[in-house]
Amino acid sequence: MIGHIVEAERLLPQATEGAKLFHEHNFTRHQWHIYSANGYPSTMPLFYFVFERVEYELQECNWSDITKFMRMVVDQMQLATECIVISLIYLEKLMREARIEIRYINWRPLVFTSILLASKFWEDINFWNIDYVERLNLYPLKSINRMESEFISLCDYNIYVSAELYQAYQSQIRQISNPIQQL
């Protein structure tokens, strides 16, 4: 996945509209600096507040950041490891069919949403979206609902994964991970 991100950043200097659709700043709670001042006469309110919005900062990621993020979501939600394979299938499907590139600005919402949908596809007992809010506290409920709706719409509402496709991805992941484990 990091290869996809680096390639997209290298080949496309500006993010496409599809990539901007999942921009992380669209889904996170905005942060504010709050400054207070006092010392005004007694006829004035006791506190005077100034709100200043904290600007979004682009943070590059590496393989370790993506792995930690995926592990955190899967562990906190107690999901089966098969959800990881299915989420990778969904991400590649989104990239291929909807032509959305994964970039530094959108990888977290895309990975999160693909895991959420994979859990709903794979798990016998599904979590509600509010459970993800309460356990992870990553995104507000409205944001999760919007991410899920956009993602599934871009996949043409087809999130079925055949056993053959799952086996093919799983064997590719094992081939990749075996040399890494030997290091």
Backbone bond lengths (Angstrom), bond angles and torsions (degrees), N, CA, C in turn:
res aa  C-N    CA-C-N  psi(-1)  N-CA   C-N-CA  omega(-1)  CA-C   N-CA-C  phi
1 M - - - 1.433 - - 1.530 111.02 -
2 I 1.308 116.88 -38.25 1.459 119.14 179.44 1.529 109.78 -61.95
3 G 1.341 116.25 -32.10 1.462 120.21 176.09 1.521 112.05 -62.39
4 H 1.328 116.24 -40.51 1.467 120.77 177.27 1.523 110.76 -63.57
5 I 1.322 116.35 -41.29 1.464 120.62 -178.85 1.524 110.27 -65.09
6 V 1.321 116.79 -48.18 1.464 121.20 -178.45 1.529 110.74 -62.86
7 E 1.338 116.66 -41.61 1.468 120.28 179.04 1.526 111.18 -64.13
8 A 1.317 116.79 -43.67 1.470 120.07 179.76 1.520 110.50 -62.62
9 E 1.327 116.87 -42.61 1.459 120.69 179.60 1.528 110.77 -65.77
10 R 1.325 117.26 -35.57 1.463 121.31 -178.29 1.525 111.89 -75.17
11 L 1.348 116.30 -44.35 1.459 120.42 -173.56 1.531 113.55 -82.45
12 L 1.313 116.89 -32.37 1.465 120.69 -178.11 1.528 109.85 -117.79
13 P 1.320 118.11 101.37 1.459 119.86 -177.71 1.535 112.28 -60.93
14 Q 1.321 117.50 -34.21 1.462 122.19 178.21 1.525 109.28 -111.34
15 A 1.322 116.28 139.18 1.459 120.92 178.17 1.527 109.78 -67.60
16 T 1.326 116.09 143.71 1.461 120.59 176.39 1.519 109.06 -73.85
17 E 1.330 115.98 167.74 1.465 120.71 178.95 1.524 110.52 -61.62
18 G 1.339 116.96 -36.41 1.459 120.51 178.34 1.519 111.78 -63.21
19 A 1.318 116.19 -41.24 1.465 120.15 178.51 1.518 110.86 -67.66
20 K 1.334 116.87 -38.29 1.464 120.77 179.01 1.527 111.45 -67.31
21 L 1.326 116.44 -24.62 1.458 120.88 179.13 1.523 111.05 -58.83
22 F 1.337 116.25 -33.23 1.462 121.60 -179.85 1.531 112.34 -105.66
23 H 1.308 117.29 21.92 1.466 121.19 178.31 1.530 108.58 -56.56
24 E 1.302 116.34 130.28 1.462 121.49 -174.91 1.529 112.49 -57.57
25 H 1.301 116.94 -33.80 1.460 121.17 -178.38 1.536 111.91 -64.70
26 N 1.343 116.95 -23.38 1.466 120.79 178.30 1.524 112.16 -70.91
27 F 1.326 117.73 -20.70 1.456 120.81 -171.01 1.529 114.87 -114.82
28 T 1.294 117.40 -18.18 1.461 119.52 -177.35 1.522 110.68 -86.25
29 R 1.299 114.20 158.79 1.467 119.26 174.40 1.526 107.41 -70.47
30 H 1.309 115.46 131.57 1.461 119.08 -179.10 1.518 109.51 -75.37
31 Q 1.310 115.20 142.76 1.453 120.43 -178.03 1.522 109.30 -101.97
32 W 1.325 113.82 147.23 1.452 121.19 -178.13 1.524 109.85 -132.05
33 H 1.320 115.80 145.52 1.451 121.60 166.73 1.521 105.60 -94.03
34 I 1.316 116.26 132.90 1.457 120.77 179.35 1.522 107.88 -117.43
35 Y 1.313 115.01 121.77 1.448 121.02 179.10 1.523 107.97 -113.07
36 S 1.308 116.05 139.12 1.467 119.00 177.10 1.523 108.22 -121.38
37 A 1.308 113.84 151.23 1.465 120.09 177.47 1.519 107.09 -134.72
38 N 1.312 116.37 140.18 1.466 119.75 174.50 1.522 108.66 -131.37
39 G 1.310 116.21 -175.44 1.452 119.67 -176.90 1.506 112.56 102.21
40 Y 1.304 118.02 8.43 1.454 121.52 177.27 1.527 109.79 -80.91
41 P 1.326 118.20 159.98 1.477 120.75 178.23 1.525 111.13 -57.98
42 S 1.305 117.18 160.96 1.461 122.56 -174.98 1.521 112.84 -63.47
43 T 1.320 118.10 -18.21 1.464 119.56 177.89 1.515 111.68 -77.18
44 M 1.307 116.09 -14.70 1.472 121.49 178.95 1.526 108.87 -89.66
45 P 1.306 116.85 159.04 1.463 118.72 175.65 1.522 110.24 -58.97
46 L 1.316 115.05 155.14 1.460 119.66 -178.08 1.526 112.12 -64.87
47 F 1.313 116.20 -32.31 1.458 119.09 -177.14 1.518 110.54 -129.33
48 Y 1.286 114.69 142.70 1.444 122.01 176.39 1.524 105.71 -122.05
49 F 1.320 118.48 121.98 1.457 122.48 -175.57 1.516 110.78 -110.74
50 V 1.313 114.94 144.20 1.454 122.22 173.51 1.515 106.92 -125.06
51 F 1.323 116.40 126.62 1.459 121.79 178.61 1.517 109.30 -103.99
52 E 1.306 115.52 132.63 1.460 121.09 178.14 1.520 108.03 -130.70
53 R 1.314 116.52 122.07 1.456 121.43 -177.70 1.525 111.03 -71.55
54 V 1.330 116.50 134.58 1.461 121.81 176.37 1.525 107.32 -82.14
55 E 1.309 116.53 124.29 1.457 121.51 -178.55 1.529 111.27 -71.06
56 Y 1.316 116.11 147.36 1.459 122.51 178.01 1.520 109.33 -70.78
57 E 1.329 116.06 133.32 1.462 120.95 177.30 1.515 109.29 -114.00
58 L 1.308 116.11 126.18 1.459 121.58 177.47 1.520 109.06 -70.58
59 Q 1.333 116.10 126.81 1.455 120.37 178.25 1.522 108.81 -119.37
60 E 1.307 114.88 124.05 1.454 118.59 176.51 1.520 108.75 -71.99
61 C 1.316 115.26 155.53 1.464 120.31 179.94 1.516 109.16 -126.15
62 N 1.321 115.13 167.56 1.455 120.45 174.10 1.526 108.59 -131.66
63 W 1.287 116.09 -177.95 1.466 122.09 -177.10 1.522 110.74 -57.37
64 S 1.306 116.98 -40.27 1.463 122.08 -179.30 1.529 111.77 -64.40
65 D 1.336 117.46 -40.29 1.466 120.90 179.06 1.529 111.25 -62.63
66 I 1.309 116.24 -43.36 1.467 120.82 -179.96 1.519 110.31 -65.95
67 T 1.320 116.37 -43.57 1.467 120.67 179.27 1.519 110.89 -62.51
68 K 1.334 116.87 -44.76 1.471 120.22 178.86 1.524 111.56 -61.90
69 F 1.310 116.19 -41.40 1.463 120.39 -179.77 1.530 110.59 -63.78
70 M 1.319 116.26 -47.49 1.469 119.87 179.66 1.525 110.75 -62.73
71 R 1.307 116.69 -43.97 1.466 120.89 179.80 1.531 110.88 -62.71
72 M 1.320 116.52 -40.33 1.457 120.13 179.55 1.528 111.08 -61.93
73 V 1.322 117.38 -46.44 1.468 120.78 -179.81 1.526 110.31 -63.89
74 V 1.317 116.91 -47.94 1.475 121.09 -177.46 1.526 110.33 -64.93
75 D 1.330 117.71 -43.36 1.467 120.57 -179.24 1.525 112.27 -68.09
76 Q 1.327 117.24 -46.70 1.458 120.20 -178.28 1.526 112.18 -63.96
77 M 1.326 116.40 -35.30 1.463 120.04 -179.31 1.530 111.65 -91.22
78 Q 1.329 117.17 -2.92 1.462 123.22 179.47 1.530 111.35 54.79
79 L 1.317 115.27 52.49 1.458 121.91 -178.70 1.520 110.42 -94.05
80 A 1.311 115.52 156.56 1.456 121.49 176.73 1.529 109.14 -70.46
81 T 1.318 116.77 148.97 1.468 120.56 -179.27 1.526 111.66 -65.51
82 E 1.320 117.14 -20.38 1.462 120.21 177.48 1.527 111.49 -62.45
83 C 1.310 116.04 -24.77 1.469 120.33 178.53 1.525 111.41 -62.70
84 I 1.322 117.18 -29.82 1.465 120.04 179.20 1.517 110.18 -66.40
85 V 1.318 116.93 -44.94 1.468 121.22 179.66 1.520 109.79 -62.21
86 I 1.322 116.53 -46.07 1.461 120.45 -179.18 1.528 110.39 -64.60
87 S 1.317 117.45 -38.34 1.470 119.54 179.21 1.525 111.08 -64.14
88 L 1.326 117.41 -36.44 1.473 119.85 176.74 1.528 110.74 -66.03
89 I 1.326 116.69 -37.60 1.470 120.65 176.07 1.527 109.62 -61.13
90 Y 1.326 116.93 -44.64 1.461 120.90 179.35 1.521 112.15 -62.99
91 L 1.326 116.60 -41.38 1.466 119.72 179.47 1.521 111.53 -62.79
92 E 1.315 116.33 -44.35 1.466 118.66 179.26 1.518 111.58 -67.77
93 K 1.334 116.91 -34.89 1.455 120.33 176.51 1.524 110.06 -63.17
94 L 1.309 117.19 -43.12 1.463 121.63 178.47 1.527 110.74 -62.91
95 M 1.315 116.19 -42.69 1.465 120.10 179.15 1.528 111.17 -64.54
96 R 1.317 116.09 -42.09 1.458 121.37 -175.73 1.533 111.80 -74.87
97 E 1.330 117.51 -50.19 1.459 120.56 -172.25 1.516 113.59 -85.26
98 A 1.321 118.05 -39.16 1.465 120.86 -178.58 1.520 112.05 -94.90
99 R 1.324 116.81 -5.94 1.467 122.89 179.96 1.530 112.28 55.62
100 I 1.326 114.67 44.89 1.460 120.44 176.18 1.519 108.11 -104.05
101 E 1.319 115.49 124.11 1.460 119.14 179.43 1.524 109.78 -87.87
102 I 1.309 115.10 146.25 1.458 121.04 175.16 1.519 106.98 -89.11
103 R 1.323 115.51 127.18 1.462 121.95 -175.89 1.521 109.27 -132.02
104 Y 1.315 116.58 177.43 1.458 121.06 177.35 1.524 111.17 -63.10
105 I 1.326 117.80 -29.46 1.460 121.21 -176.63 1.524 113.56 -78.55
106 N 1.340 118.09 -17.80 1.462 118.71 -172.14 1.521 115.62 -132.07
107 W 1.310 119.17 4.97 1.461 118.44 -173.34 1.525 112.41 -66.92
108 R 1.330 118.72 -38.30 1.471 119.53 -179.09 1.533 112.45 -64.09
109 P 1.342 119.40 -51.33 1.466 118.07 177.98 1.530 113.06 -60.17
110 L 1.332 117.18 -37.50 1.466 119.34 179.88 1.524 111.59 -68.13
111 V 1.320 117.49 -44.98 1.467 120.64 179.37 1.526 110.12 -65.60
112 F 1.320 116.85 -44.16 1.465 120.87 179.42 1.531 110.61 -58.76
113 T 1.326 116.67 -48.47 1.464 120.77 -177.28 1.524 111.39 -66.83
114 S 1.307 117.05 -36.84 1.471 118.66 178.64 1.529 110.66 -66.83
115 I 1.319 117.94 -36.98 1.470 120.94 176.88 1.534 110.09 -68.30
116 L 1.319 116.85 -41.77 1.456 121.45 177.83 1.532 110.71 -57.98
117 L 1.326 116.67 -48.26 1.464 120.33 179.91 1.521 111.41 -67.88
118 A 1.329 117.10 -37.41 1.467 120.30 178.35 1.519 110.76 -63.37
119 S 1.324 117.06 -38.27 1.464 119.58 178.85 1.519 110.81 -67.00
120 K 1.320 116.58 -35.97 1.463 119.52 178.43 1.528 111.27 -71.21
121 F 1.320 116.90 -28.63 1.457 120.77 177.14 1.530 111.20 -78.00
122 W 1.319 117.68 -42.28 1.460 122.04 -169.74 1.521 114.15 -90.60
123 E 1.310 117.03 -45.82 1.464 121.42 -170.84 1.528 111.51 -71.02
124 D 1.345 115.39 142.39 1.462 120.61 176.04 1.522 111.40 -71.29
125 I 1.317 115.82 -39.44 1.464 121.03 178.00 1.520 106.82 -110.93
126 N 1.322 115.33 114.31 1.458 120.75 -175.83 1.516 111.87 -90.56
127 F 1.317 114.18 147.55 1.456 120.41 172.43 1.521 108.48 -86.19
128 W 1.309 116.09 150.73 1.453 121.76 170.87 1.532 106.89 -81.55
129 N 1.304 115.87 159.41 1.465 119.40 179.60 1.531 111.70 -62.15
130 I 1.306 116.87 -31.60 1.466 119.73 178.66 1.530 110.84 -64.74
131 D 1.333 117.54 -27.81 1.465 120.44 176.65 1.527 110.90 -64.75
132 Y 1.325 116.88 -36.46 1.468 120.77 177.12 1.528 110.51 -66.84
133 V 1.321 116.01 -36.47 1.468 120.08 177.73 1.520 109.65 -64.38
134 E 1.333 116.19 -48.33 1.461 120.74 -174.83 1.523 112.86 -69.08
135 R 1.317 117.75 -37.39 1.467 119.83 -176.83 1.518 113.13 -84.32
136 L 1.315 117.84 -36.43 1.466 120.52 -173.41 1.525 113.36 -102.48
137 N 1.317 117.10 -33.40 1.454 122.45 -177.98 1.534 112.08 54.01
138 L 1.318 116.06 40.72 1.459 120.84 177.82 1.522 112.29 -91.05
139 Y 1.320 115.61 -46.13 1.452 121.98 -175.22 1.528 109.36 -135.39
140 P 1.335 117.24 150.10 1.464 119.97 174.34 1.539 110.31 -68.68
141 L 1.310 116.31 161.38 1.458 121.53 -177.25 1.524 112.11 -59.34
142 K 1.323 118.02 -43.20 1.469 120.52 179.23 1.527 111.16 -60.14
143 S 1.311 116.47 -37.12 1.467 120.48 179.37 1.529 110.75 -68.16
144 I 1.316 116.47 -43.18 1.473 119.74 179.48 1.520 109.98 -63.05
145 N 1.321 116.59 -43.52 1.467 119.78 178.83 1.523 111.23 -61.41
146 R 1.337 116.11 -41.44 1.464 120.40 179.75 1.529 111.92 -67.75
147 M 1.348 116.34 -41.97 1.469 119.51 177.99 1.525 110.48 -60.90
148 E 1.334 115.54 -46.52 1.469 120.21 -178.79 1.528 110.55 -61.82
149 S 1.306 116.55 -44.15 1.460 121.14 -179.34 1.532 111.55 -62.65
150 E 1.324 116.83 -46.92 1.464 121.07 179.46 1.527 111.63 -63.63
151 F 1.320 116.20 -45.10 1.467 121.32 -177.11 1.519 110.08 -61.69
152 I 1.322 116.29 -50.34 1.461 120.00 -175.98 1.530 111.03 -68.17
153 S 1.333 116.21 -33.00 1.459 119.96 176.08 1.526 110.93 -65.17
154 L 1.318 116.44 -42.45 1.469 120.55 179.32 1.526 112.33 -68.10
155 C 1.331 116.59 -20.36 1.469 121.42 175.31 1.531 111.27 -91.90
156 D 1.324 116.56 13.42 1.465 122.99 -178.31 1.523 112.24 55.54
157 Y 1.317 116.09 34.46 1.470 123.44 177.82 1.523 112.71 57.93
158 N 1.312 116.43 23.40 1.459 121.40 179.76 1.531 108.54 -114.82
159 I 1.335 116.15 99.31 1.462 119.83 179.05 1.532 110.92 -114.00
160 Y 1.313 115.92 18.56 1.460 120.03 178.21 1.524 109.36 -70.38
161 V 1.323 116.10 136.19 1.466 122.31 176.21 1.525 106.90 -124.38
162 S 1.314 116.44 119.21 1.466 120.33 -179.89 1.524 109.91 -73.96
163 A 1.320 115.32 159.88 1.469 120.89 178.61 1.523 110.44 -62.50
164 E 1.323 117.34 -36.72 1.470 121.33 -179.40 1.529 110.99 -66.15
165 L 1.334 115.97 -43.92 1.463 119.61 179.13 1.521 110.38 -64.83
166 Y 1.315 117.25 -42.78 1.460 121.46 178.39 1.526 110.44 -59.78
167 Q 1.332 117.55 -46.41 1.477 122.10 179.43 1.522 111.01 -61.33
168 A 1.329 117.03 -40.85 1.464 120.51 179.93 1.535 110.86 -62.29
169 Y 1.310 117.35 -45.58 1.462 121.06 178.88 1.522 111.27 -66.14
170 Q 1.316 116.13 -42.31 1.460 119.78 -178.91 1.532 110.67 -62.81
171 S 1.318 117.15 -41.16 1.469 118.89 179.74 1.527 111.15 -68.73
172 Q 1.340 117.45 -34.95 1.467 120.00 176.33 1.527 111.04 -65.09
173 I 1.315 116.08 -40.15 1.477 120.26 179.30 1.519 109.99 -65.40
174 R 1.316 117.55 -40.83 1.472 120.45 178.52 1.523 111.27 -64.25
175 Q 1.331 117.23 -39.50 1.467 120.31 178.52 1.526 110.94 -63.90
176 I 1.302 116.00 -38.82 1.463 120.01 179.54 1.520 110.85 -71.33
177 S 1.347 117.28 -41.16 1.458 120.29 -174.56 1.524 112.96 -76.86
178 N 1.309 120.01 -24.90 1.472 121.00 179.36 1.525 112.56 -62.34
179 P 1.328 120.32 -48.82 1.474 118.54 176.54 1.525 112.69 -62.39
180 I 1.334 118.03 -34.27 1.465 120.93 179.68 1.529 109.77 -65.84
181 Q 1.338 117.51 -41.41 1.450 120.97 -178.71 1.539 111.00 -67.93
182 Q 1.332 118.18 -28.54 1.452 121.21 -178.62 1.526 111.69 -74.64
183 L 1.348 116.40 -19.14 1.475 119.37 179.88 1.456 112.28 -71.63
